[in-house]
Amino acid sequence: MEFLESLNQSLFLLINADPAASPWRIQAALLAANALILLLPGVMAAAWLWGNEAQRELMLKALASIAVALGASYLCGVLWPHPRPFAIGLGHAFFPHKPTASFPSNHTIIIATFAFALILDRQRAAWGWLALAAAALVGTSRVYLGVHFPLDIAGGLLLAPVAAAITIPLWRRAGAPLTAAAQGLYRKALALPIARGWIRA
């Protein structure tokens, strides 16, 4: 464990930005670290509003996978609480962050779990690999900006496919009725825009 922690800190110091880093690099990293994840709800909403039933079921399955992943992440934080770099005075942090448990990175695990839900679906695998690349970019940016260790990102990337795989057999049992119920609520709640053709029924 000491070797792993030493490696973790050494890798962090290699990646973490220096205060002398150019402002455009810091701004680009901030955009990737904090704003890229905001695209995910928009993508999922668009797939639901203008997608077919298969796409809607996939979005719900991805959402369920993310819930499983975040549950696992919470347990990791409780059972193996690890401080963030700035909490132990290591490196440089470029934006304020609460000193919550560092392992694993929730930003990484959310995007990566969504990615693996698409990859395991196979029909949307190409989009899944693209989302996985985005997850790696977000994670690396958060290390660069000093709020995560590299192993936090690796942990998120490893937990994500496990969460997505665990959800598959559960979804085979409950997915169809859940999708049907969600679509029924959606059609009632948004009957007017559906009737006007703004979104898909």
C-alpha positions as CSV (number, residue, x, y, z in Angstrom):
1,M,0.0,0.0,0.0
2,E,2.9,2.4,0.8
3,F,4.3,1.7,-2.7
4,L,1.0,2.3,-4.3
5,E,0.5,5.6,-2.4
6,S,4.0,6.7,-3.3
7,L,3.4,5.9,-6.9
8,N,0.0,7.7,-6.8
9,Q,1.6,10.9,-5.4
10,S,4.5,10.8,-7.8
11,L,2.2,10.4,-10.8
12,F,0.1,13.3,-9.5
13,L,3.1,15.6,-9.2
14,L,4.0,14.8,-12.8
15,I,0.6,15.7,-14.1
16,N,-0.4,18.5,-11.8
17,A,-0.1,22.0,-13.4
18,D,2.5,24.4,-12.2
19,P,1.4,27.9,-11.1
20,A,3.4,29.2,-14.1
21,A,1.3,27.3,-16.6
22,S,-0.2,29.4,-19.3
23,P,-3.7,30.7,-18.5
24,W,-5.2,29.2,-21.7
25,R,-4.1,25.7,-20.6
26,I,-5.7,26.2,-17.2
27,Q,-8.9,27.6,-18.7
28,A,-9.1,24.7,-21.2
29,A,-8.6,22.2,-18.3
30,L,-11.2,23.9,-16.2
31,L,-13.7,23.6,-19.2
32,A,-12.9,19.9,-19.5
33,A,-12.9,19.2,-15.8
34,N,-16.1,21.0,-14.8
35,A,-18.2,21.8,-17.9
36,L,-17.9,18.7,-20.1
37,I,-20.0,16.6,-17.8
38,L,-22.9,19.1,-18.2
39,L,-23.3,17.8,-21.8
40,L,-24.4,14.4,-20.5
41,P,-27.9,15.4,-19.3
42,G,-28.4,17.2,-22.5
43,V,-27.4,14.2,-24.6
44,M,-29.6,11.9,-22.6
45,A,-32.6,14.3,-22.8
46,A,-32.2,14.7,-26.5
47,A,-32.0,10.9,-27.0
48,W,-35.3,10.6,-25.0
49,L,-37.2,13.5,-26.6
50,W,-36.3,12.8,-30.2
51,G,-35.2,9.1,-30.1
52,N,-37.1,5.9,-30.6
53,E,-38.1,3.4,-27.9
54,A,-34.8,1.5,-28.1
55,Q,-32.9,4.7,-27.5
56,R,-35.1,5.7,-24.6
57,E,-34.6,2.3,-23.0
58,L,-30.9,2.6,-23.4
59,M,-30.9,6.0,-21.7
60,L,-32.8,4.6,-18.8
61,K,-30.5,1.7,-18.6
62,A,-27.5,4.1,-18.6
63,L,-29.2,6.1,-15.9
64,A,-29.6,3.0,-13.8
65,S,-26.0,2.0,-14.4
66,I,-24.8,5.4,-13.3
67,A,-26.9,5.0,-10.1
68,V,-25.2,1.7,-9.4
69,A,-21.8,3.3,-10.1
70,L,-22.4,6.2,-7.7
71,G,-23.6,3.8,-5.0
72,A,-20.3,1.9,-5.4
73,S,-18.4,5.2,-5.4
74,Y,-20.1,6.2,-2.1
75,L,-19.2,2.9,-0.5
76,C,-15.6,3.3,-1.6
77,G,-15.5,6.8,0.0
78,V,-16.9,5.4,3.2
79,L,-14.8,2.3,3.4
80,W,-11.6,3.7,2.0
81,P,-11.6,7.4,2.6
82,H,-8.7,9.0,0.8
83,P,-7.9,12.7,1.1
84,R,-7.6,14.9,-1.9
85,P,-4.2,16.2,-2.9
86,F,-4.8,19.8,-1.6
87,A,-6.1,18.4,1.8
88,I,-2.6,17.0,2.5
89,G,-0.8,20.1,1.0
90,L,0.4,18.3,-2.1
91,G,0.7,20.1,-5.4
92,H,-1.5,23.0,-6.6
93,A,-5.3,23.3,-6.8
94,F,-6.6,25.7,-9.4
95,F,-10.2,25.9,-8.3
96,P,-11.9,25.5,-4.9
97,H,-13.3,22.1,-3.9
98,K,-14.7,20.6,-0.8
99,P,-12.3,18.2,1.0
100,T,-14.5,15.2,0.4
101,A,-13.2,11.7,-0.2
102,S,-11.0,11.6,-3.3
103,F,-11.4,8.0,-4.5
104,P,-12.9,7.4,-7.0
105,S,-13.6,10.4,-9.2
106,N,-17.4,10.8,-9.5
107,H,-17.0,13.0,-12.6
108,T,-15.0,10.2,-14.3
109,I,-17.3,7.4,-13.1
110,I,-20.5,9.1,-14.3
111,I,-19.2,9.7,-17.9
112,A,-17.4,6.4,-18.1
113,T,-20.4,4.4,-16.9
114,F,-22.6,6.1,-19.5
115,A,-19.9,5.2,-22.0
116,F,-19.8,1.5,-21.0
117,A,-23.6,1.3,-21.1
118,L,-23.4,2.3,-24.8
119,I,-20.4,0.1,-25.5
120,L,-22.1,-3.0,-24.0
121,D,-25.2,-2.2,-26.0
122,R,-23.0,-2.7,-29.1
123,Q,-25.3,-0.8,-31.5
124,R,-24.1,2.5,-29.9
125,A,-20.5,1.3,-29.2
126,A,-18.8,3.9,-31.4
127,W,-20.5,6.7,-29.4
128,G,-19.6,4.8,-26.2
129,W,-15.9,4.8,-27.0
130,L,-16.1,8.5,-27.8
131,A,-17.7,9.1,-24.4
132,L,-15.0,7.0,-22.7
133,A,-12.4,9.2,-24.2
134,A,-14.3,12.2,-22.8
135,A,-14.3,10.5,-19.4
136,A,-10.5,10.1,-19.6
137,L,-10.1,13.7,-20.6
138,V,-12.2,14.9,-17.7
139,G,-10.3,12.8,-15.2
140,T,-6.9,13.8,-16.5
141,S,-8.0,17.5,-16.3
142,R,-9.0,17.1,-12.7
143,V,-5.6,15.6,-11.8
144,Y,-4.0,18.5,-13.8
145,L,-5.9,21.0,-11.8
146,G,-5.0,19.4,-8.5
147,V,-8.3,18.0,-7.1
148,H,-7.8,14.3,-7.8
149,F,-5.0,11.7,-7.8
150,P,-4.4,9.5,-10.9
151,L,-5.7,6.4,-9.0
152,D,-9.0,8.2,-8.4
153,I,-9.4,8.4,-12.2
154,A,-8.2,4.8,-12.7
155,G,-10.7,3.7,-10.0
156,G,-13.5,5.4,-11.8
157,L,-12.6,3.9,-15.1
158,L,-12.4,0.4,-13.6
159,L,-15.7,0.7,-11.6
160,A,-17.7,2.0,-14.6
161,P,-17.7,-1.3,-16.7
162,V,-18.5,-3.3,-13.5
163,A,-21.5,-1.1,-12.7
164,A,-22.7,-1.2,-16.3
165,A,-22.3,-5.0,-16.4
166,I,-24.1,-5.5,-13.1
167,T,-27.0,-3.5,-14.4
168,I,-27.6,-5.6,-17.5
169,P,-29.2,-8.7,-15.8
170,L,-31.2,-6.4,-13.6
171,W,-32.4,-4.5,-16.6
172,R,-33.5,-7.6,-18.4
173,R,-36.0,-8.2,-15.6
174,A,-37.3,-4.7,-15.0
175,G,-36.2,-2.7,-18.1
176,A,-39.3,-3.2,-20.3
177,P,-41.9,-2.3,-17.7
178,L,-39.9,0.6,-16.4
179,T,-39.5,2.0,-19.9
180,A,-43.2,1.6,-20.6
181,A,-44.1,3.4,-17.4
182,A,-41.7,6.2,-18.0
183,Q,-42.9,6.7,-21.6
184,G,-46.5,6.7,-20.3
185,L,-45.7,9.5,-17.8
186,Y,-43.7,11.4,-20.4
187,R,-46.6,11.3,-23.0
188,K,-49.1,12.5,-20.4
189,A,-46.8,15.3,-19.0
190,L,-45.7,16.6,-22.4
191,A,-48.8,15.8,-24.4
192,L,-49.0,19.4,-25.9
193,P,-45.5,19.6,-27.3
194,I,-45.9,16.0,-28.6
195,A,-49.2,16.9,-30.3
196,R,-47.5,19.9,-32.0
197,G,-44.7,17.8,-33.3
198,W,-42.0,19.5,-31.3
199,I,-40.8,16.3,-29.7
200,R,-41.4,12.6,-30.5
201,A,-44.3,10.7,-28.9
